[in-house]
Amino acid sequence: MYRINSWLVGCCCLPLLSLSPAMALQSDRDQPIHLQADRVEINEKQATSVYQGNVHLQQGSLKIDADEVTVQMKQGRLDVIIIKGKPALLEQMPEKQDTPVRSRADYMEYFADEERLLLKSNAEVVQGQNLFRGDHIEYDTRNSMVRAHKDPSSDSRVHAVIQPGEKPLPATPLPDGPKPIP
């Protein structure tokens, strides 16, 4: 019988809350993690857990739907999260925003030490009516940078749709009364 160390399960799940710390709701970190999968395999010696089959994870506003989620630890800390699906979906509400960010790709990797999320193959990020699509999209959440490029073997190009910002209100004319001195 395989012995599951509940501490390791907690350590493998808890770091998922920090997928995009610069952008995510701060309150997400304090929420319980709800995870469902058809099966799980935890390898304590390799500090890896693999959740397979119709994986659904939710913690606060963070939602992940995937075919497989692999969590790799290094020296007791989160190292890499690998998310696979056709496509895998990741949604999270950013701080001080009223529209969630929805990401999808066939393959995603989150590198904890670098605070970097990589989306590969059919990658797409949508917030409201803004859209960003490419073969590879990389978020450097620590430095608030996004990079996108096409696969060298692909004819596709990076595609973005950026809606104009709110128009400023027109200047209100001064009421009749004393006029400013020129």
Buried (B, 14 or more C-beta within 10 A) or exposed (E): EEEEEEEBBEBBBBBBBBBBBBBBBEEBBEBEBEBEBEEBEBEBEEBBBBBBEBBBBBBBBBBBBBBBBBBBBEEEEBBBBBBBBEBBBBBBBBEEEEEBBBBBBBBBBBBBEEBBBBBBBBBBBBBEEEBBBBBBBBBBBEEEEEEBEBEEEEEEEBEEEEEEEEEEEEEEEEEEEEEEEE
